[in-house]
Amino acid sequence: MAEPQHDFWGTLSVVALAIVGVATLAVIVSNNSDTTKVISATGSAFSNALGVALSPVTGSSTTGSSFPIQ
């Protein structure tokens, strides 16, 4: 029998993946979406999250944002 905490994280992962999948499909199918900006914002978000995660090791500051300005 699985542990309750393991079930929680597994369920959370499935829900997050489903949301990302539906959002990706909507961007690809929609005529009104600006796919280039969406991909750029996603890359910036990942880069910022990685910088925050590594900041205790690298000693860098985590202020500011590299999200594209519209």
N, C-alpha and C positions, 0 to 999 in steps of 0.2 A: 504494500500500500504506500502511495506517495505521501510525502510530508506536505502539510498545508501550505507552508511558505513556498515550497517548490511549485505547487499548483498556482499560487497567486502570481508569481513571476512569469510562469509559462503563459497564463491567461493574459496578463498584461502585455507580454510580447506579441501574442497573437492579435490582440486588439490594436496595438500600435502598428503592426505590419499591415493589418487590414485597412486602417486609416490612410497609411502612406500609399497603399496600392490603389485605393479609390481616388485619392487626390492625384496620383500619377496618371491614372486613366482619364480623369476629368481634364487635366492639362493637355494631354495628347489629343483628345477628341474635340475639345472646345475650339470654336473659331475665334473666340474673344480672348483667349489666353495669350500671354506673351511668354512663350516657352523659354526664351533666352534669359529673361529676367528671373524666372522661377528657378532655373538651373543655377544661375549666378547666386541667388539668395541662399539656395540650399548649400552650395559650396562654401559660402561665407559663414553660414551657421555652423557647419561642421568644423571649419577652420577655427572659429571662435571657441567652440566647445573643446577642441583639442588644445588650444592655447591655455584655456583656463585649467584644464586637467594637468597640463605640464608645468604650469607656473610655479608650483612649490619646488619643483626640481630645477627649473632653469633660472628662477629668481626674477622672471620678467613680470612686468605690470600687466594686469588684465583690464585696465580701463580702456574705454573707447570701443568702437565697433567697426568692423569692415563691411557691414551691410551696404549694398548699393543705395544711394540716395535717389529718390525719384523726383 
